C-alpha cells in the first residue's frame, strides 16, 4: 500500500474515582514495508513512528506521575514527571537519536507543604 498511514491505533482510557484518576493515550503510525536483504534472506522494515502519553493523579496514595513520548524513525523525544516520597518532583526531558545517543535533562524541584494550623483535633 502506498498510504502513509496504514493503521492508526488510538486508545484513550480514563479511570475516575473519589481519590484520583489515570489516563492513557497511544497513537501508532505504520508506514509501508520496505525489504531489507541479508544475503539470501530478506526481512521487511517499517519506519517506526508512534506517540503515547499517560498520567496518574491519586491524592489518596500520593501517586502523581506522567509521561509523554514520541518517536519518528531513529529520533525519540519525551518527558516524564513524578512526585518523589520526600515531596520533591523529578522532571526529566530526554531525547535520543542514532548520531548523538541518549541525553536527559533531569531537574528536581521541592514543593513545600504548609501545615494547616486551623484544623483542630478534639
DRENTI-708625 format. One line per 2 residues: number of its first residue (from 0); for each residue x, y, z of N, C-alpha, C, CB. Coordinates in Angstrom, 2 decimals, padded with zeros to 5 digits, always signed. Glycine has a CB too. Layout:
BEGIN
NUM = X:Y:Z:X:Y:Z:X:Y:Z:X:Y:Z ~ ... .
END
This chain:
BEGIN
0 = +000.84:-001.18:+000.00:+000.00:+000.00:+000.00:+000.88:+001.23:+000.00:-000.95:+000.01:+001.21 ~ +000.43:+002.24:-000.70:+001.17:+003.50:-000.75:+000.59:+004.55:+000.18:+001.20:+004.03:-002.16 .
2 = -000.26:+004.11:+001.04:-000.85:+005.02:+002.03:+000.18:+005.29:+003.12:-002.16:+004.42:+002.64 ~ +000.37:+006.54:+003.48:+001.35:+006.89:+004.52:+001.00:+006.26:+005.86:+001.46:+008.41:+004.67 .
4 = -000.26:+006.23:+006.16:-000.68:+005.66:+007.44:-001.61:+004.50:+007.15:-001.37:+006.73:+008.35 ~ -001.15:+003.29:+007.47:-001.98:+002.11:+007.25:-002.91:+001.89:+008.42:-001.11:+000.88:+007.01 .
6 = -002.34:+002.02:+009.58:-003.11:+001.70:+010.78:-002.92:+002.79:+011.81:-002.70:+000.33:+011.36 ~ -004.00:+003.27:+012.35:-003.93:+004.23:+013.43:-004.65:+003.61:+014.61:-004.55:+005.62:+013.03 .
8 = -003.91:+003.51:+015.69:-004.48:+002.95:+016.91:-004.52:+004.05:+017.95:-003.66:+001.73:+017.41 ~ -005.70:+004.39:+018.35:-005.84:+005.43:+019.37:-006.63:+004.84:+020.52:-006.53:+006.72:+018.80 .
10 = -006.05:+004.87:+021.66:-006.71:+004.36:+022.85:-006.72:+005.47:+023.88:-006.01:+003.07:+023.39 ~ -007.88:+005.81:+024.32:-007.99:+006.81:+025.39:-008.84:+006.20:+026.48:-008.60:+008.16:+024.86 .
12 = -008.25:+006.06:+027.64:-008.94:+005.46:+028.76:-008.82:+006.41:+029.94:-008.36:+004.04:+029.10 ~ -009.90:+006.61:+030.60:-009.86:+007.44:+031.81:-010.56:+006.69:+032.93:-010.52:+008.84:+031.58 .
14 = -009.91:+006.59:+034.06:-010.49:+005.95:+035.23:-010.58:+007.03:+036.30:-009.62:+004.72:+035.71 ~ -011.79:+007.28:+036.78:-012.00:+008.34:+037.75:-012.57:+007.73:+039.03:-012.95:+009.43:+037.19 .
16 = -012.04:+008.12:+040.15:-012.58:+007.69:+041.44:-012.60:+008.91:+042.35:-011.74:+006.53:+042.07 ~ -013.01:+008.69:+043.59:-013.03:+009.81:+044.53:-011.63:+010.23:+044.94:-013.85:+009.44:+045.76 .
18 = -010.63:+009.40:+044.69:-009.26:+009.68:+045.09:-008.39:+010.22:+043.97:-008.64:+008.45:+045.64 ~ -008.74:+009.99:+042.72:-007.88:+010.44:+041.64:-008.31:+009.86:+040.30:-006.45:+010.07:+041.92 .
20 = -007.38:+009.93:+039.34:-007.69:+009.41:+038.02:-006.42:+008.99:+037.32:-008.44:+010.46:+037.19 ~ -006.59:+008.21:+036.26:-005.48:+007.88:+035.38:-005.98:+007.93:+033.95:-004.87:+006.48:+035.72 .
22 = -005.07:+008.22:+033.04:-005.44:+008.24:+031.63:-004.27:+007.74:+030.79:-005.87:+009.66:+031.19 ~ -004.58:+007.15:+029.65:-003.57:+006.65:+028.74:-003.97:+007.00:+027.31:-003.39:+005.12:+028.90 .
24 = -002.96:+007.19:+026.46:-003.21:+007.52:+025.06:-002.09:+006.91:+024.22:-003.31:+009.06:+024.85 ~ -002.43:+006.20:+023.16:-001.44:+005.62:+022.25:-001.87:+005.94:+020.82:-001.31:+004.07:+022.46 .
26 = -000.91:+006.39:+020.03:-001.18:+006.67:+018.61:-000.01:+006.09:+017.82:-001.36:+008.24:+018.33 ~ -000.28:+005.11:+016.98:+000.77:+004.43:+016.22:+000.54:+004.65:+014.73:+000.81:+002.92:+016.55 .
28 = +001.62:+004.90:+014.02:+001.56:+005.09:+012.57:+002.37:+003.97:+011.93:+002.11:+006.50:+012.14 ~ +001.78:+003.24:+011.01:+002.52:+002.22:+010.28:+002.70:+002.67:+008.84:+001.79:+000.86:+010.34 .
30 = +003.94:+002.72:+008.39:+004.23:+003.04:+007.00:+004.25:+001.77:+006.18:+005.57:+003.79:+006.88 ~ +004.62:+001.90:+004.92:+004.69:+000.70:+004.08:+005.99:-000.05:+004.38:+004.61:+001.08:+002.57 .
32 = +005.95:-001.36:+004.21:+007.10:-002.21:+004.50:+008.13:-002.09:+003.39:+006.68:-003.67:+004.67 ~ +009.41:-001.98:+003.76:+010.50:-001.92:+002.80:+011.37:-003.15:+002.99:+011.33:-000.61:+002.96 .
34 = +011.73:-003.84:+001.91:+012.56:-005.04:+002.07:+013.99:-004.68:+002.48:+012.58:-005.84:+000.77 ~ +014.56:-005.49:+003.35:+015.95:-005.38:+003.77:+016.57:-006.75:+003.52:+016.09:-004.94:+005.30 .
36 = +017.63:-006.79:+002.73:+018.23:-008.07:+002.32:+019.46:-008.41:+003.14:+018.58:-008.04:+000.85 ~ +019.55:-009.66:+003.59:+020.69:-010.19:+004.32:+021.17:-011.43:+003.57:+020.32:-010.52:+005.84 .
38 = +021.95:-011.25:+002.53:+022.38:-012.39:+001.71:+021.19:-012.95:+000.95:+023.03:-013.49:+002.57 ~ +020.86:-014.23:+001.23:+019.71:-014.86:+000.57:+018.41:-014.67:+001.34:+019.97:-016.34:+000.38 .
40 = +018.51:-014.15:+002.54:+017.34:-013.95:+003.40:+016.95:-012.48:+003.38:+017.63:-014.43:+004.86 ~ +015.67:-012.19:+003.38:+015.25:-010.79:+003.48:+014.14:-010.63:+004.52:+014.76:-010.27:+002.11 .
42 = +014.19:-009.48:+005.17:+013.19:-009.08:+006.15:+012.47:-007.86:+005.62:+013.83:-008.80:+007.54 ~ +011.46:-007.44:+006.34:+010.76:-006.22:+005.98:+010.91:-005.23:+007.12:+009.26:-006.49:+005.68 .
44 = +011.22:-004.01:+006.76:+011.44:-002.94:+007.72:+010.34:-001.91:+007.55:+012.84:-002.29:+007.55 ~ +009.74:-001.51:+008.65:+008.74:-000.44:+008.63:+009.28:+000.72:+009.45:+007.35:-000.93:+009.17 .
46 = +009.20:+001.90:+008.92:+009.65:+003.11:+009.62:+008.89:+003.23:+010.94:+009.45:+004.39:+008.74 ~ +009.59:+003.15:+012.09:+008.88:+003.24:+013.38:+008.41:+004.66:+013.67:+009.79:+002.74:+014.51 .
48 = +007.14:+004.77:+014.01:+006.57:+006.08:+014.35:+005.42:+005.86:+015.32:+006.10:+006.84:+013.08 ~ +005.50:+006.50:+016.50:+004.42:+006.37:+017.48:+004.44:+007.57:+018.41:+004.55:+005.06:+018.28 .
50 = +003.38:+007.67:+019.20:+003.27:+008.67:+020.24:+002.41:+008.07:+021.35:+002.65:+010.02:+019.70 ~ +002.82:+008.27:+022.60:+001.99:+007.81:+023.71:+002.09:+008.78:+024.87:+002.39:+006.40:+024.16 .
52 = +001.10:+008.68:+025.75:+001.03:+009.54:+026.92:+000.24:+008.82:+028.01:+000.38:+010.93:+026.57 ~ +000.65:+009.01:+029.25:-000.16:+008.53:+030.37:-000.02:+009.48:+031.54:+000.25:+007.09:+030.78 .
54 = -000.99:+009.40:+032.44:-000.99:+010.28:+033.61:-001.74:+009.59:+034.74:-001.62:+011.66:+033.29 ~ -001.20:+009.69:+035.95:-001.85:+009.17:+037.15:-001.85:+010.28:+038.18:-001.12:+007.88:+037.68 .
56 = -003.01:+010.55:+038.78:-003.15:+011.52:+039.86:-004.01:+010.87:+040.94:-003.80:+012.88:+039.36 ~ -003.39:+010.43:+042.03:-004.13:+009.77:+043.10:-003.80:+010.46:+044.42:-003.78:+008.26:+043.17 .
58 = -004.71:+011.28:+044.89:-004.48:+012.03:+046.13:-004.49:+011.13:+047.36:-005.53:+013.12:+046.29 ~ -005.16:+009.99:+047.29:-005.21:+009.07:+048.43:-003.85:+008.42:+048.68:-006.28:+007.98:+048.18 .
60 = -003.18:+007.94:+047.63:-001.88:+007.28:+047.78:-000.71:+008.24:+047.58:-001.77:+006.13:+046.81 ~ -000.98:+009.42:+047.02:+000.10:+010.36:+046.72:+000.84:+010.03:+045.44:+001.06:+010.39:+047.85 .
62 = +000.29:+009.12:+044.64:+000.92:+008.72:+043.38:+000.57:+009.74:+042.30:+000.46:+007.28:+042.96 ~ +001.57:+010.51:+041.88:+001.40:+011.52:+040.84:+002.54:+011.35:+039.85:+001.37:+012.97:+041.44 .
64 = +002.20:+010.99:+038.61:+003.23:+010.81:+037.59:+002.62:+010.96:+036.21:+003.92:+009.44:+037.74 ~ +003.48:+011.28:+035.25:+003.02:+011.39:+033.88:+004.20:+011.17:+032.95:+002.36:+012.76:+033.61 .
66 = +003.90:+010.76:+031.71:+004.93:+010.60:+030.70:+004.32:+010.85:+029.33:+005.57:+009.19:+030.77 ~ +005.11:+011.45:+028.46:+004.75:+011.66:+027.06:+005.98:+011.36:+026.23:+004.22:+013.13:+026.81 .
68 = +005.83:+010.56:+025.18:+006.97:+010.21:+024.33:+006.49:+010.08:+022.90:+007.64:+008.90:+024.81 ~ +007.34:+010.49:+021.95:+007.06:+010.25:+020.54:+008.34:+009.85:+019.83:+006.43:+011.50:+019.88 .
70 = +008.16:+009.01:+018.82:+009.28:+008.50:+018.03:+008.94:+008.65:+016.56:+009.59:+007.02:+018.38 ~ +009.95:+009.06:+015.80:+009.84:+009.14:+014.35:+011.17:+008.62:+013.80:+009.52:+010.62:+013.85 .
72 = +011.19:+007.37:+013.37:+012.43:+006.75:+012.91:+013.37:+006.52:+014.07:+013.11:+007.61:+011.84 ~ +014.61:+007.01:+013.94:+015.60:+006.84:+015.00:+015.57:+007.94:+016.05:+016.97:+006.77:+014.39 .
74 = +014.66:+008.88:+015.93:+014.59:+010.01:+016.87:+013.46:+009.78:+017.87:+014.38:+011.36:+016.10 ~ +013.84:+009.77:+019.15:+012.87:+009.61:+020.24:+012.99:+010.83:+021.14:+013.12:+008.28:+021.05 .
76 = +011.85:+011.44:+021.47:+011.82:+012.58:+022.38:+010.73:+012.32:+023.40:+011.58:+013.93:+021.61 ~ +011.00:+012.76:+024.64:+009.98:+012.53:+025.65:+010.20:+013.34:+026.90:+009.93:+011.09:+025.99 .
78 = +009.26:+013.18:+027.80:+009.25:+013.89:+029.07:+008.51:+013.02:+030.08:+008.60:+015.31:+028.95 ~ +009.04:+012.94:+031.30:+008.25:+012.34:+032.37:+008.46:+013.13:+033.65:+008.64:+010.86:+032.57 .
80 = +007.47:+013.02:+034.50:+007.47:+013.75:+035.77:+006.87:+012.85:+036.83:+006.70:+015.10:+035.66 ~ +007.44:+012.88:+038.03:+006.85:+012.11:+039.13:+007.16:+012.78:+040.46:+007.37:+010.67:+039.12 .
82 = +006.25:+012.57:+041.40:+006.41:+013.09:+042.76:+007.17:+012.04:+043.56:+005.03:+013.42:+043.42 ~ +008.28:+012.46:+044.15:+009.10:+011.57:+044.97:+008.52:+011.48:+046.38:+010.57:+012.07:+045.02 .
84 = +008.85:+010.42:+047.13:+008.33:+010.29:+048.50:+008.72:+011.44:+049.43:+008.82:+009.00:+049.10 ~ +009.84:+012.12:+049.15:+010.27:+013.23:+050.01:+009.55:+014.54:+049.69:+011.77:+013.44:+049.88 .
86 = +008.61:+014.53:+048.74:+007.86:+015.73:+048.39:+008.41:+016.48:+047.19:+007.82:+016.64:+049.55 ~ +009.60:+016.12:+046.73:+010.15:+016.80:+045.55:+009.54:+016.20:+044.28:+011.70:+016.67:+045.51 .
88 = +009.70:+016.92:+043.18:+009.20:+016.47:+041.88:+010.39:+016.29:+040.96:+008.16:+017.49:+041.28 ~ +010.49:+015.11:+040.36:+011.53:+014.85:+039.36:+010.92:+015.10:+037.99:+012.10:+013.39:+039.48 .
90 = +011.57:+015.95:+037.21:+011.10:+016.35:+035.89:+012.22:+016.04:+034.89:+010.70:+017.89:+035.85 ~ +011.97:+015.16:+033.94:+013.01:+014.70:+033.01:+012.56:+014.91:+031.57:+013.36:+013.22:+033.26 .
92 = +013.36:+015.63:+030.81:+013.18:+015.76:+029.36:+014.31:+014.98:+028.71:+013.18:+017.29:+028.89 ~ +013.99:+014.11:+027.76:+015.03:+013.29:+027.15:+014.85:+013.23:+025.64:+015.01:+011.88:+027.73 .
94 = +015.95:+012.92:+024.96:+015.91:+012.68:+023.52:+017.04:+011.72:+023.17:+016.04:+014.02:+022.72 ~ +016.83:+011.01:+022.09:+017.83:+010.06:+021.61:+017.74:+009.98:+020.10:+017.64:+008.66:+022.25 .
96 = +018.89:+009.81:+019.47:+018.92:+009.57:+018.04:+020.17:+008.77:+017.71:+018.88:+010.90:+017.24 ~ +020.26:+008.32:+016.48:+021.35:+007.46:+016.04:+022.70:+008.15:+016.14:+021.10:+007.00:+014.61 .
98 = +022.76:+009.44:+015.90:+024.03:+010.16:+015.85:+024.54:+010.61:+017.22:+023.90:+011.36:+014.96 ~ +023.67:+011.11:+018.09:+024.15:+011.67:+019.36:+023.86:+010.79:+020.57:+023.53:+013.01:+019.58 .
100 = +023.13:+009.70:+020.41:+022.84:+008.82:+021.53:+021.72:+009.34:+022.41:+024.07:+008.60:+022.36 ~ +021.72:+008.94:+023.66:+020.66:+009.30:+024.61:+021.14:+010.44:+025.51:+020.25:+008.08:+025.47 .
102 = +020.28:+011.45:+025.68:+020.57:+012.59:+026.56:+019.32:+012.89:+027.39:+021.01:+013.84:+025.74 ~ +019.55:+013.18:+028.67:+018.43:+013.51:+029.56:+018.78:+014.73:+030.39:+018.09:+012.31:+030.48 .
104 = +017.81:+015.61:+030.54:+017.94:+016.79:+031.39:+017.02:+016.55:+032.60:+017.56:+018.13:+030.61 ~ +017.62:+016.32:+033.76:+016.88:+015.97:+034.97:+016.87:+017.16:+035.91:+017.48:+014.72:+035.66 .
106 = +015.69:+017.53:+036.37:+015.55:+018.62:+037.34:+014.71:+018.13:+038.51:+014.91:+019.89:+036.68 ~ +015.09:+018.58:+039.70:+014.33:+018.27:+040.91:+013.84:+019.59:+041.49:+015.20:+017.49:+041.96 .
108 = +012.57:+019.64:+041.83:+012.03:+020.83:+042.47:+011.33:+020.41:+043.75:+011.05:+021.59:+041.52 ~ +011.36:+021.29:+044.72:+010.77:+021.00:+046.03:+009.52:+021.84:+046.19:+011.77:+021.27:+047.18 .
110 = +008.43:+021.19:+046.52:+007.18:+021.89:+046.83:+007.00:+021.82:+048.33:+005.95:+021.25:+046.07 ~ +007.05:+022.95:+048.97:+006.93:+023.00:+050.42:+005.48:+022.79:+050.83:+007.46:+024.33:+050.97 .
112 = +005.30:+021.96:+051.81:+003.97:+021.70:+052.34:+003.75:+022.64:+053.51:+003.80:+020.20:+052.78 ~ +002.67:+023.40:+053.45:+002.34:+024.34:+054.52:+001.30:+023.68:+055.41:+001.81:+025.70:+053.95 .
114 = +001.64:+023.46:+056.68:+000.69:+022.80:+057.57:-000.55:+023.68:+057.81:+001.35:+022.46:+058.91 ~ -001.67:+023.01:+057.97:-002.93:+023.70:+058.22:-003.08:+023.85:+059.74:-004.15:+022.92:+057.60 .
116 = -002.80:+025.04:+060.27:-002.86:+025.27:+061.72:-004.29:+025.56:+062.19:-001.96:+026.43:+062.09 ~ -005.22:+025.67:+061.27:-006.60:+025.98:+061.63:-007.42:+024.72:+061.90:-007.27:+026.79:+060.52 .
118 = -006.83:+023.57:+061.62:-007.55:+022.31:+061.82:-007.28:+021.84:+063.26:-007.12:+021.22:+060.77 ~ -008.33:+021.70:+064.05:-008.19:+021.32:+065.45:-008.72:+019.91:+065.68:-008.92:+022.31:+066.34 .
120 = -008.01:+019.16:+066.51:-008.45:+017.82:+066.90:-009.03:+017.89:+068.31:-007.28:+016.78:+066.83 ~ -010.22:+017.42:+068.48:-010.84:+017.43:+069.82:-011.09:+016.04:+070.31:-012.15:+018.20:+069.81 .
END
